[in-house]
Amino acid sequence: MAFYKCLSEKDKGMAIKHSVYLIVKIANRRFLKSSP
């Protein structure tokens, strides 16, 4: 987590938003695949 320490607050927010976006995208893809 040392990577996060050198980021500014704004960059931290962007990184969190980006990872949440990726997780949602992957989850949606899995959900669509598993739905009949």
PDB file of N, CA, C, O and CB in Angstrom:
ATOM      1  N   MET A   1       0.829  -1.219   0.000  1.00  0.00           N
ATOM      2  CA  MET A   1       0.000   0.000   0.000  1.00  0.00           C
ATOM      3  C   MET A   1       0.863   1.268   0.000  1.00  0.00           C
ATOM      4  O   MET A   1       0.342   2.377   0.114  1.00  0.00           O
ATOM      5  CB  MET A   1      -0.938   0.007   1.226  1.00  0.00           C
ATOM      6  N   ALA A   2       2.166   1.100  -0.126  1.00  0.00           N
ATOM      7  CA  ALA A   2       3.055   2.268  -0.157  1.00  0.00           C
ATOM      8  C   ALA A   2       2.729   3.145  -1.360  1.00  0.00           C
ATOM      9  O   ALA A   2       2.934   4.359  -1.342  1.00  0.00           O
ATOM     10  CB  ALA A   2       4.538   1.829  -0.201  1.00  0.00           C
ATOM     11  N   PHE A   3       2.221   2.505  -2.394  1.00  0.00           N
ATOM     12  CA  PHE A   3       1.856   3.212  -3.624  1.00  0.00           C
ATOM     13  C   PHE A   3       0.826   4.305  -3.336  1.00  0.00           C
ATOM     14  O   PHE A   3       0.915   5.403  -3.886  1.00  0.00           O
ATOM     15  CB  PHE A   3       1.304   2.224  -4.671  1.00  0.00           C
ATOM     16  N   TYR A   4      -0.137   4.010  -2.488  1.00  0.00           N
ATOM     17  CA  TYR A   4      -1.188   4.979  -2.177  1.00  0.00           C
ATOM     18  C   TYR A   4      -0.666   6.152  -1.372  1.00  0.00           C
ATOM     19  O   TYR A   4      -1.187   7.261  -1.484  1.00  0.00           O
ATOM     20  CB  TYR A   4      -2.309   4.307  -1.421  1.00  0.00           C
ATOM     21  N   LYS A   5       0.368   5.921  -0.554  1.00  0.00           N
ATOM     22  CA  LYS A   5       0.888   6.986   0.311  1.00  0.00           C
ATOM     23  C   LYS A   5       1.466   8.135  -0.496  1.00  0.00           C
ATOM     24  O   LYS A   5       1.384   9.289  -0.077  1.00  0.00           O
ATOM     25  CB  LYS A   5       1.950   6.433   1.248  1.00  0.00           C
ATOM     26  N   CYS A   6       2.056   7.827  -1.664  1.00  0.00           N
ATOM     27  CA  CYS A   6       2.683   8.901  -2.442  1.00  0.00           C
ATOM     28  C   CYS A   6       1.689   9.599  -3.369  1.00  0.00           C
ATOM     29  O   CYS A   6       2.065  10.516  -4.099  1.00  0.00           O
ATOM     30  CB  CYS A   6       3.841   8.344  -3.260  1.00  0.00           C
ATOM     31  N   LEU A   7       0.454   9.183  -3.347  1.00  0.00           N
ATOM     32  CA  LEU A   7      -0.567   9.851  -4.164  1.00  0.00           C
ATOM     33  C   LEU A   7      -1.189  11.013  -3.394  1.00  0.00           C
ATOM     34  O   LEU A   7      -1.300  10.973  -2.168  1.00  0.00           O
ATOM     35  CB  LEU A   7      -1.663   8.848  -4.596  1.00  0.00           C
ATOM     36  N   SER A   8      -1.586  12.033  -4.120  1.00  0.00           N
ATOM     37  CA  SER A   8      -2.302  13.131  -3.481  1.00  0.00           C
ATOM     38  C   SER A   8      -3.733  12.689  -3.208  1.00  0.00           C
ATOM     39  O   SER A   8      -4.160  11.639  -3.690  1.00  0.00           O
ATOM     40  CB  SER A   8      -2.275  14.413  -4.365  1.00  0.00           C
ATOM     41  N   GLU A   9      -4.474  13.475  -2.442  1.00  0.00           N
ATOM     42  CA  GLU A   9      -5.856  13.108  -2.105  1.00  0.00           C
ATOM     43  C   GLU A   9      -6.707  12.961  -3.366  1.00  0.00           C
ATOM     44  O   GLU A   9      -7.539  12.059  -3.459  1.00  0.00           O
ATOM     45  CB  GLU A   9      -6.479  14.161  -1.166  1.00  0.00           C
ATOM     46  N   LYS A  10      -6.494  13.851  -4.329  1.00  0.00           N
ATOM     47  CA  LYS A  10      -7.280  13.795  -5.562  1.00  0.00           C
ATOM     48  C   LYS A  10      -6.984  12.511  -6.321  1.00  0.00           C
ATOM     49  O   LYS A  10      -7.895  11.851  -6.821  1.00  0.00           O
ATOM     50  CB  LYS A  10      -6.990  15.017  -6.451  1.00  0.00           C
ATOM     51  N   ASP A  11      -5.704  12.160  -6.405  1.00  0.00           N
ATOM     52  CA  ASP A  11      -5.318  10.936  -7.119  1.00  0.00           C
ATOM     53  C   ASP A  11      -5.848   9.705  -6.403  1.00  0.00           C
ATOM     54  O   ASP A  11      -6.225   8.723  -7.043  1.00  0.00           O
ATOM     55  CB  ASP A  11      -3.790  10.848  -7.256  1.00  0.00           C
ATOM     56  N   LYS A  12      -5.876   9.756  -5.072  1.00  0.00           N
ATOM     57  CA  LYS A  12      -6.438   8.636  -4.302  1.00  0.00           C
ATOM     58  C   LYS A  12      -7.900   8.428  -4.683  1.00  0.00           C
ATOM     59  O   LYS A  12      -8.338   7.301  -4.912  1.00  0.00           O
ATOM     60  CB  LYS A  12      -6.308   8.894  -2.773  1.00  0.00           C
ATOM     61  N   GLY A  13      -8.641   9.517  -4.746  1.00  0.00           N
ATOM     62  CA  GLY A  13     -10.052   9.444  -5.116  1.00  0.00           C
ATOM     63  C   GLY A  13     -10.228   8.855  -6.505  1.00  0.00           C
ATOM     64  O   GLY A  13     -11.118   8.036  -6.731  1.00  0.00           O
ATOM     65  N   MET A  14      -9.376   9.274  -7.437  1.00  0.00           N
ATOM     66  CA  MET A  14      -9.450   8.755  -8.798  1.00  0.00           C
ATOM     67  C   MET A  14      -9.134   7.267  -8.835  1.00  0.00           C
ATOM     68  O   MET A  14      -9.804   6.504  -9.531  1.00  0.00           O
ATOM     69  CB  MET A  14      -8.493   9.517  -9.712  1.00  0.00           C
ATOM     70  N   ALA A  15      -8.123   6.855  -8.092  1.00  0.00           N
ATOM     71  CA  ALA A  15      -7.720   5.446  -8.067  1.00  0.00           C
ATOM     72  C   ALA A  15      -8.838   4.579  -7.492  1.00  0.00           C
ATOM     73  O   ALA A  15      -9.120   3.495  -8.002  1.00  0.00           O
ATOM     74  CB  ALA A  15      -6.429   5.265  -7.243  1.00  0.00           C
ATOM     75  N   ILE A  16      -9.470   5.070  -6.424  1.00  0.00           N
ATOM     76  CA  ILE A  16     -10.570   4.321  -5.799  1.00  0.00           C
ATOM     77  C   ILE A  16     -11.745   4.217  -6.765  1.00  0.00           C
ATOM     78  O   ILE A  16     -12.333   3.149  -6.929  1.00  0.00           O
ATOM     79  CB  ILE A  16     -11.019   4.998  -4.474  1.00  0.00           C
ATOM     80  N   LYS A  17     -12.080   5.336  -7.402  1.00  0.00           N
ATOM     81  CA  LYS A  17     -13.195   5.321  -8.362  1.00  0.00           C
ATOM     82  C   LYS A  17     -12.898   4.353  -9.492  1.00  0.00           C
ATOM     83  O   LYS A  17     -13.781   3.623  -9.943  1.00  0.00           O
ATOM     84  CB  LYS A  17     -13.457   6.736  -8.927  1.00  0.00           C
ATOM     85  N   HIS A  18     -11.645   4.349  -9.952  1.00  0.00           N
ATOM     86  CA  HIS A  18     -11.274   3.487 -11.069  1.00  0.00           C
ATOM     87  C   HIS A  18     -11.379   2.014 -10.686  1.00  0.00           C
ATOM     88  O   HIS A  18     -11.891   1.202 -11.458  1.00  0.00           O
ATOM     89  CB  HIS A  18      -9.856   3.808 -11.539  1.00  0.00           C
ATOM     90  N   SER A  19     -10.890   1.669  -9.488  1.00  0.00           N
ATOM     91  CA  SER A  19     -10.955   0.264  -9.082  1.00  0.00           C
ATOM     92  C   SER A  19     -12.393  -0.172  -8.840  1.00  0.00           C
ATOM     93  O   SER A  19     -12.758  -1.305  -9.153  1.00  0.00           O
ATOM     94  CB  SER A  19     -10.119   0.032  -7.820  1.00  0.00           C
ATOM     95  N   VAL A  20     -13.218   0.722  -8.284  1.00  0.00           N
ATOM     96  CA  VAL A  20     -14.637   0.391  -8.089  1.00  0.00           C
ATOM     97  C   VAL A  20     -15.296   0.171  -9.454  1.00  0.00           C
ATOM     98  O   VAL A  20     -16.087  -0.757  -9.627  1.00  0.00           O
ATOM     99  CB  VAL A  20     -15.374   1.525  -7.296  1.00  0.00           C
ATOM    100  N   TYR A  21     -14.967   1.023 -10.406  1.00  0.00           N
ATOM    101  CA  TYR A  21     -15.517   0.893 -11.755  1.00  0.00           C
ATOM    102  C   TYR A  21     -15.140  -0.450 -12.382  1.00  0.00           C
ATOM    103  O   TYR A  21     -15.971  -1.115 -13.000  1.00  0.00           O
ATOM    104  CB  TYR A  21     -15.025   2.042 -12.642  1.00  0.00           C
ATOM    105  N   LEU A  22     -13.864  -0.840 -12.211  1.00  0.00           N
ATOM    106  CA  LEU A  22     -13.414  -2.127 -12.766  1.00  0.00           C
ATOM    107  C   LEU A  22     -14.137  -3.293 -12.116  1.00  0.00           C
ATOM    108  O   LEU A  22     -14.546  -4.233 -12.796  1.00  0.00           O
ATOM    109  CB  LEU A  22     -11.903  -2.291 -12.586  1.00  0.00           C
ATOM    110  N   ILE A  23     -14.295  -3.233 -10.787  1.00  0.00           N
ATOM    111  CA  ILE A  23     -14.972  -4.312 -10.055  1.00  0.00           C
ATOM    112  C   ILE A  23     -16.422  -4.432 -10.534  1.00  0.00           C
ATOM    113  O   ILE A  23     -16.917  -5.535 -10.769  1.00  0.00           O
ATOM    114  CB  ILE A  23     -14.925  -4.051  -8.517  1.00  0.00           C
ATOM    115  N   VAL A  24     -17.088  -3.300 -10.673  1.00  0.00           N
ATOM    116  CA  VAL A  24     -18.487  -3.309 -11.130  1.00  0.00           C
ATOM    117  C   VAL A  24     -18.579  -3.877 -12.546  1.00  0.00           C
ATOM    118  O   VAL A  24     -19.481  -4.654 -12.859  1.00  0.00           O
ATOM    119  CB  VAL A  24     -19.087  -1.875 -11.086  1.00  0.00           C
ATOM    120  N   LYS A  25     -17.627  -3.476 -13.397  1.00  0.00           N
ATOM    121  CA  LYS A  25     -17.635  -3.959 -14.778  1.00  0.00           C
ATOM    122  C   LYS A  25     -17.475  -5.476 -14.830  1.00  0.00           C
ATOM    123  O   LYS A  25     -18.198  -6.162 -15.552  1.00  0.00           O
ATOM    124  CB  LYS A  25     -16.521  -3.283 -15.586  1.00  0.00           C
ATOM    125  N   ILE A  26     -16.519  -5.991 -14.058  1.00  0.00           N
ATOM    126  CA  ILE A  26     -16.279  -7.436 -14.016  1.00  0.00           C
ATOM    127  C   ILE A  26     -17.496  -8.156 -13.425  1.00  0.00           C
ATOM    128  O   ILE A  26     -17.917  -9.195 -13.933  1.00  0.00           O
ATOM    129  CB  ILE A  26     -15.005  -7.754 -13.187  1.00  0.00           C
ATOM    130  N   ALA A  27     -18.050  -7.599 -12.355  1.00  0.00           N
ATOM    131  CA  ALA A  27     -19.219  -8.215 -11.708  1.00  0.00           C
ATOM    132  C   ALA A  27     -20.392  -8.258 -12.688  1.00  0.00           C
ATOM    133  O   ALA A  27     -21.097  -9.263 -12.772  1.00  0.00           O
ATOM    134  CB  ALA A  27     -19.616  -7.433 -10.419  1.00  0.00           C
ATOM    135  N   ASN A  28     -20.597  -7.178 -13.419  1.00  0.00           N
ATOM    136  CA  ASN A  28     -21.689  -7.137 -14.395  1.00  0.00           C
ATOM    137  C   ASN A  28     -21.497  -8.190 -15.476  1.00  0.00           C
ATOM    138  O   ASN A  28     -22.453  -8.844 -15.895  1.00  0.00           O
ATOM    139  CB  ASN A  28     -21.788  -5.747 -15.030  1.00  0.00           C
ATOM    140  N   ARG A  29     -20.258  -8.350 -15.923  1.00  0.00           N
ATOM    141  CA  ARG A  29     -19.985  -9.325 -16.971  1.00  0.00           C
ATOM    142  C   ARG A  29     -20.287 -10.736 -16.465  1.00  0.00           C
ATOM    143  O   ARG A  29     -20.892 -11.540 -17.173  1.00  0.00           O
ATOM    144  CB  ARG A  29     -18.518  -9.221 -17.443  1.00  0.00           C
ATOM    145  N   ARG A  30     -19.860 -11.030 -15.229  1.00  0.00           N
ATOM    146  CA  ARG A  30     -20.112 -12.355 -14.636  1.00  0.00           C
ATOM    147  C   ARG A  30     -21.612 -12.569 -14.473  1.00  0.00           C
ATOM    148  O   ARG A  30     -22.130 -13.649 -14.757  1.00  0.00           O
ATOM    149  CB  ARG A  30     -19.391 -12.497 -13.261  1.00  0.00           C
ATOM    150  N   PHE A  31     -22.301 -11.528 -14.012  1.00  0.00           N
ATOM    151  CA  PHE A  31     -23.736 -11.633 -13.769  1.00  0.00           C
ATOM    152  C   PHE A  31     -24.484 -11.887 -15.076  1.00  0.00           C
ATOM    153  O   PHE A  31     -25.401 -12.707 -15.128  1.00  0.00           O
ATOM    154  CB  PHE A  31     -24.262 -10.357 -13.090  1.00  0.00           C
ATOM    155  N   LEU A  32     -24.086 -11.178 -16.123  1.00  0.00           N
ATOM    156  CA  LEU A  32     -24.743 -11.360 -17.419  1.00  0.00           C
ATOM    157  C   LEU A  32     -24.480 -12.754 -17.964  1.00  0.00           C
ATOM    158  O   LEU A  32     -25.362 -13.373 -18.558  1.00  0.00           O
ATOM    159  CB  LEU A  32     -24.263 -10.303 -18.423  1.00  0.00           C
ATOM    160  N   LYS A  33     -23.256 -13.249 -17.758  1.00  0.00           N
ATOM    161  CA  LYS A  33     -22.922 -14.593 -18.239  1.00  0.00           C
ATOM    162  C   LYS A  33     -23.740 -15.654 -17.518  1.00  0.00           C
ATOM    163  O   LYS A  33     -24.207 -16.609 -18.139  1.00  0.00           O
ATOM    164  CB  LYS A  33     -21.426 -14.872 -18.055  1.00  0.00           C
ATOM    165  N   SER A  34     -23.915 -15.492 -16.215  1.00  0.00           N
ATOM    166  CA  SER A  34     -24.601 -16.525 -15.425  1.00  0.00           C
ATOM    167  C   SER A  34     -26.117 -16.447 -15.556  1.00  0.00           C
ATOM    168  O   SER A  34     -26.814 -17.404 -15.220  1.00  0.00           O
ATOM    169  CB  SER A  34     -24.213 -16.405 -13.960  1.00  0.00           C
ATOM    170  N   SER A  35     -26.636 -15.320 -16.039  1.00  0.00           N
ATOM    171  CA  SER A  35     -28.090 -15.217 -16.192  1.00  0.00           C
ATOM    172  C   SER A  35     -28.534 -16.019 -17.413  1.00  0.00           C
ATOM    173  O   SER A  35     -27.807 -16.082 -18.405  1.00  0.00           O
ATOM    174  CB  SER A  35     -28.530 -13.730 -16.325  1.00  0.00           C
ATOM    175  N   PRO A  36     -29.712 -16.628 -17.354  1.00  0.00           N
ATOM    176  CA  PRO A  36     -30.188 -17.480 -18.465  1.00  0.00           C
ATOM    177  C   PRO A  36     -30.486 -16.673 -19.737  1.00  0.00           C
ATOM    178  O   PRO A  36     -30.891 -17.244 -20.749  1.00  0.00           O
ATOM    179  CB  PRO A  36     -31.451 -18.239 -18.036  1.00  0.00           C
TER     180      PRO A  36
END
